[in-house]
Amino acid sequence: MRRTATLFCVQPKNHCSTQGRGEIPGPFSLFARESRTLLYTDSMSYEQCIVTRNELASFLKSLGVVKGCTVLLQADLSDLPVLVGMETSLLETILNLIGPSGCLILPTFTRSALDPSCLMDQSIPAFIPYSAWQLVREQHPGYTSRTLPADQWAPAANTFLLQTKVKRTEHPCYSFAWSGPAPFKTTLDSLDYPVSYTHILKMMKNPSAINLLFGVPLLDSLMLKMEARERNMDTTVVKTAFLRRVRRSFLETFLDSEITQETAEEISGQLDVMQTQFEGLPVFRISRPVDAQELALAASWTSEEETN
């Protein structure tokens, strides 16, 4: 059964509700959320409206973000009014809570690395008309984990890539970055089915693993796609993307999975889902239901990985 709960929520501070494009009534305004620029003339109003790291930490603890756990984070803070440090604060607060024994994972997807033939949907920003396909294929620099930035949930993903001790997988389109003691290399045995319980995402089978969505719809949870692959409820598609090796770009083909909205809804009803909000931003906490047998298997798997 899907479980829905309302957890701890930081309420808007007094009269400091946002309106329009981030305008806050009173002596100071928040201009252009995209630039995260704060202008104010009254320090008391600033203190009343701002959200601090301590408040964020309390909120995350209420979601079960604790020492030693694994967190797969998908974050879009564009609708969050005011948080000191924005994405940097969110990432560093999670890292502080989970400690050196925990693992933080973020998707660092690069849809711009896909071949134009895989971008046929004109509604997405990366759409390229057929007349330009050949030119793109000749000029594309190709993906490397150090040079091509993420373009989905980009602010959080690219901020994370600037952190020290962060590793990133070498998948040209669906890469993941992580910080923590996970015993995995950045190279992949296979490019197929990148969003599944393989490689670094094996960590998501740990009983303490959670998928946190900040400002991201529930049905966009990557855990739903991973579960669909595990249960053979997905559809396999062939995709091609640009990789770069030794100063040369070339096309690499891989298998990916897609799921329907109906499948995503069905799987979400079978996982443990908690829904809340942080300063009006929707937040979901998703985890796999586990029983005693799965706990024993997870402990055995963890022991194996540490030995290897």
C-alpha positions in Angstrom: 0.0 0.0 0.0 1.2 3.5 -0.8 1.6 5.5 2.4 1.1 9.3 2.3 2.1 11.4 5.3 2.4 15.1 6.0 5.7 15.7 7.7 7.5 18.6 9.2 7.1 21.8 7.1 8.7 25.2 7.4 5.8 27.6 7.2 6.1 30.9 5.3 7.4 33.6 7.6 4.6 36.0 8.7 3.8 38.3 5.8 6.7 37.1 3.6 4.7 35.1 1.0 5.9 35.3 -2.6 3.9 36.8 -5.4 4.3 37.0 -9.1 8.0 36.6 -10.1 9.3 36.3 -6.6 8.2 39.8 -5.4 7.9 40.0 -1.6 5.7 42.8 -0.2 7.4 45.2 2.2 10.8 46.9 2.4 12.7 44.3 0.3 12.1 42.4 -2.9 13.5 39.2 -4.3 14.3 39.8 -7.9 14.9 37.1 -10.6 14.9 33.7 -8.9 17.1 32.5 -11.7 20.0 34.8 -10.5 19.3 34.1 -6.8 19.8 37.9 -6.1 18.5 39.3 -2.9 18.1 43.0 -2.3 16.9 44.3 1.0 16.8 47.5 3.0 15.4 46.2 6.3 17.6 43.6 8.1 14.7 42.5 10.3 12.5 41.8 7.3 15.4 39.8 5.7 15.7 37.7 8.8 12.0 37.0 8.9 11.8 35.9 5.3 15.0 33.9 4.9 15.2 30.1 5.3 18.4 28.9 7.1 20.4 25.7 6.9 19.3 24.8 10.4 15.7 24.8 9.3 16.6 22.8 6.3 18.5 20.3 8.4 15.5 19.8 10.7 13.3 19.3 7.7 15.7 16.7 6.2 16.0 14.8 9.5 12.2 14.5 9.6 12.4 12.8 6.3 14.9 10.2 7.6 18.1 11.7 6.2 20.5 10.4 8.9 24.1 9.2 9.3 25.0 6.4 7.0 22.0 6.4 4.6 22.0 6.6 0.8 20.1 9.5 -0.8 19.3 9.7 -4.5 18.4 13.4 -4.9 16.4 15.0 -7.7 16.1 18.7 -7.1 14.5 21.7 -8.8 14.6 24.7 -6.5 13.4 27.3 -9.0 10.1 27.7 -7.2 11.7 27.9 -3.7 11.4 31.5 -2.4 14.5 32.1 -0.3 17.0 29.6 1.0 20.5 30.8 1.9 22.9 29.2 -0.5 20.2 27.5 -2.5 21.5 24.3 -4.2 24.9 24.5 -2.3 23.1 24.6 1.0 20.8 21.7 0.1 23.7 19.5 -1.0 26.1 20.4 1.9 23.3 19.9 4.5 22.6 16.4 3.2 26.3 15.5 3.1 26.7 16.7 6.7 23.7 14.7 7.9 24.7 11.4 6.2 28.3 11.8 7.2 31.3 10.1 5.6 29.6 6.6 5.8 26.6 7.8 3.7 26.3 8.2 0.0 24.7 11.1 -1.9 23.8 10.4 -5.6 22.5 12.9 -8.2 21.5 12.4 -11.8 23.8 14.4 -14.1 22.0 13.8 -17.3 23.1 15.3 -20.6 20.3 15.0 -23.2 22.4 17.3 -25.4 24.7 14.4 -26.0 22.0 12.4 -27.7 22.1 12.0 -31.5 19.5 14.3 -33.2 17.6 11.2 -34.3 16.7 10.6 -30.7 15.3 14.1 -30.2 12.2 14.0 -32.4 9.9 15.6 -29.9 9.6 19.3 -30.9 8.4 20.2 -27.4 11.8 19.7 -25.8 14.5 22.3 -25.9 17.1 20.0 -27.5 15.0 19.4 -30.7 17.1 19.7 -33.8 15.6 19.9 -37.3 16.5 17.2 -39.7 18.4 19.6 -42.0 20.9 20.2 -39.3 21.5 16.6 -38.2 24.7 16.0 -40.3 26.2 19.3 -39.2 25.6 18.3 -35.5 27.1 14.9 -36.0 30.3 16.5 -37.5 30.7 19.2 -34.9 29.5 17.6 -31.6 32.3 17.5 -29.0 31.1 14.3 -27.4 30.5 13.5 -23.8 33.2 13.3 -21.2 32.5 13.3 -17.4 34.7 16.4 -16.9 33.6 18.6 -19.8 29.9 18.3 -20.5 27.6 19.8 -17.9 24.2 18.4 -16.9 21.2 19.8 -18.6 18.3 18.2 -16.6 17.8 19.5 -13.0 20.9 21.3 -14.0 21.5 23.8 -11.1 21.7 21.1 -8.4 23.5 18.6 -10.6 26.2 21.1 -11.8 26.7 22.5 -8.3 27.2 19.0 -7.1 29.9 18.3 -9.8 31.9 21.3 -8.3 32.1 19.5 -4.9 35.3 17.8 -4.0 35.5 14.0 -4.0 32.5 13.7 -6.4 32.7 10.9 -9.0 30.7 10.8 -12.2 29.9 7.8 -14.4 30.9 7.7 -18.0 27.5 7.3 -19.6 27.1 9.8 -22.4 23.4 10.7 -21.6 22.4 9.2 -18.3 25.3 9.7 -16.0 25.2 9.8 -12.2 27.5 11.5 -9.8 28.1 10.5 -6.2 29.9 11.4 -3.0 30.6 8.7 -0.5 32.4 5.4 0.1 30.5 3.4 -2.6 33.0 0.8 -4.1 32.3 1.6 -7.8 34.4 2.9 -10.6 33.3 5.6 -13.0 33.7 3.3 -16.0 30.7 1.2 -16.9 30.7 -2.5 -17.9 27.7 -1.7 -20.2 25.9 1.5 -21.3 22.6 -0.4 -21.5 19.8 0.4 -19.1 21.5 3.2 -17.2 18.6 3.9 -14.9 18.3 0.5 -13.2 19.7 -1.2 -10.1 23.2 -1.4 -11.7 26.5 0.2 -11.0 26.2 3.1 -8.4 22.4 2.6 -8.3 22.9 -0.8 -6.7 23.2 1.4 -3.5 19.5 2.1 -3.9 18.7 -1.5 -2.9 20.1 -0.8 0.5 17.2 -0.7 3.1 18.4 2.8 4.2 18.3 4.2 0.7 15.8 6.9 -0.1 14.9 8.9 -3.2 14.3 12.6 -2.4 12.4 14.8 -4.8 12.6 18.6 -4.2 10.3 20.4 -6.5 10.2 17.4 -8.8 6.8 15.6 -9.6 6.4 12.2 -8.1 6.0 10.5 -11.4 9.4 11.8 -12.5 11.1 9.8 -9.7 14.0 7.7 -11.1 13.2 5.0 -8.6 9.9 4.3 -10.4 11.9 3.7 -13.6 14.4 1.5 -11.7 11.6 -0.6 -10.2 9.9 -0.9 -13.6 13.1 -2.4 -15.1 13.5 -4.7 -12.1 9.9 -6.0 -12.6 10.0 -6.1 -16.5 7.3 -3.5 -16.7 9.2 -1.2 -19.0 9.7 -0.9 -22.8 13.1 -1.2 -24.3 14.2 1.5 -26.8 17.4 2.0 -28.7 19.3 5.3 -28.4 22.5 6.7 -29.7 24.7 9.4 -28.1 28.1 11.1 -28.6 31.1 9.9 -26.6 34.5 11.5 -26.7 37.7 9.4 -26.3 41.3 10.6 -27.1 40.1 13.9 -28.7 37.7 12.1 -31.0 33.9 12.1 -30.9 32.0 9.1 -32.0 28.4 7.7 -31.7 27.7 4.9 -29.3 24.4 2.9 -29.2 22.8 1.7 -26.0 19.5 0.3 -24.7 17.3 2.4 -22.5 13.9 1.8 -20.9 10.7 3.8 -20.9 7.6 3.5 -18.8 4.1 4.8 -19.3 2.3 7.1 -16.8 0.0 4.2 -15.9 3.0 2.0 -15.0 4.6 4.8 -13.0 1.4 5.4 -11.0 1.0 1.6 -10.4 4.6 1.3 -9.1 4.3 4.4 -6.9 1.4 2.8 -5.2 3.5 -0.1 -4.2 6.4 1.9 -2.8 6.6 3.8 0.5 5.9 7.4 -0.5 5.8 10.3 1.9 4.6 13.7 0.7 5.2 17.1 2.3 6.4 20.6 1.4 9.2 22.9 2.3 8.3 26.6 2.1 5.6 25.7 -0.4 7.9 23.5 -2.5 6.5 19.9 -3.0 8.8 17.3 -1.5 8.6 13.5 -1.8 10.4 10.8 0.0 10.4 7.4 -1.7 11.8 4.1 -0.5 11.3 0.4 -1.2 9.3 -1.6 1.3 11.7 -4.2 2.9 11.1 -7.3 5.0 13.4 -9.3 7.2 14.6 -11.5 4.3 15.5 -8.4 2.2 17.3 -6.9 5.1 19.4 -10.1 5.4 20.2 -10.1 1.7 21.2 -6.4 1.8 23.5 -7.0 4.7 25.1 -9.9 2.7 25.5 -7.7 -0.4 27.1 -4.9 1.6 29.6 -7.3 3.1 30.4 -8.6 -0.4 31.0 -5.2 -1.7 33.3 -4.2 1.2 35.3 -7.4 0.6 35.8 -6.6 -3.1 
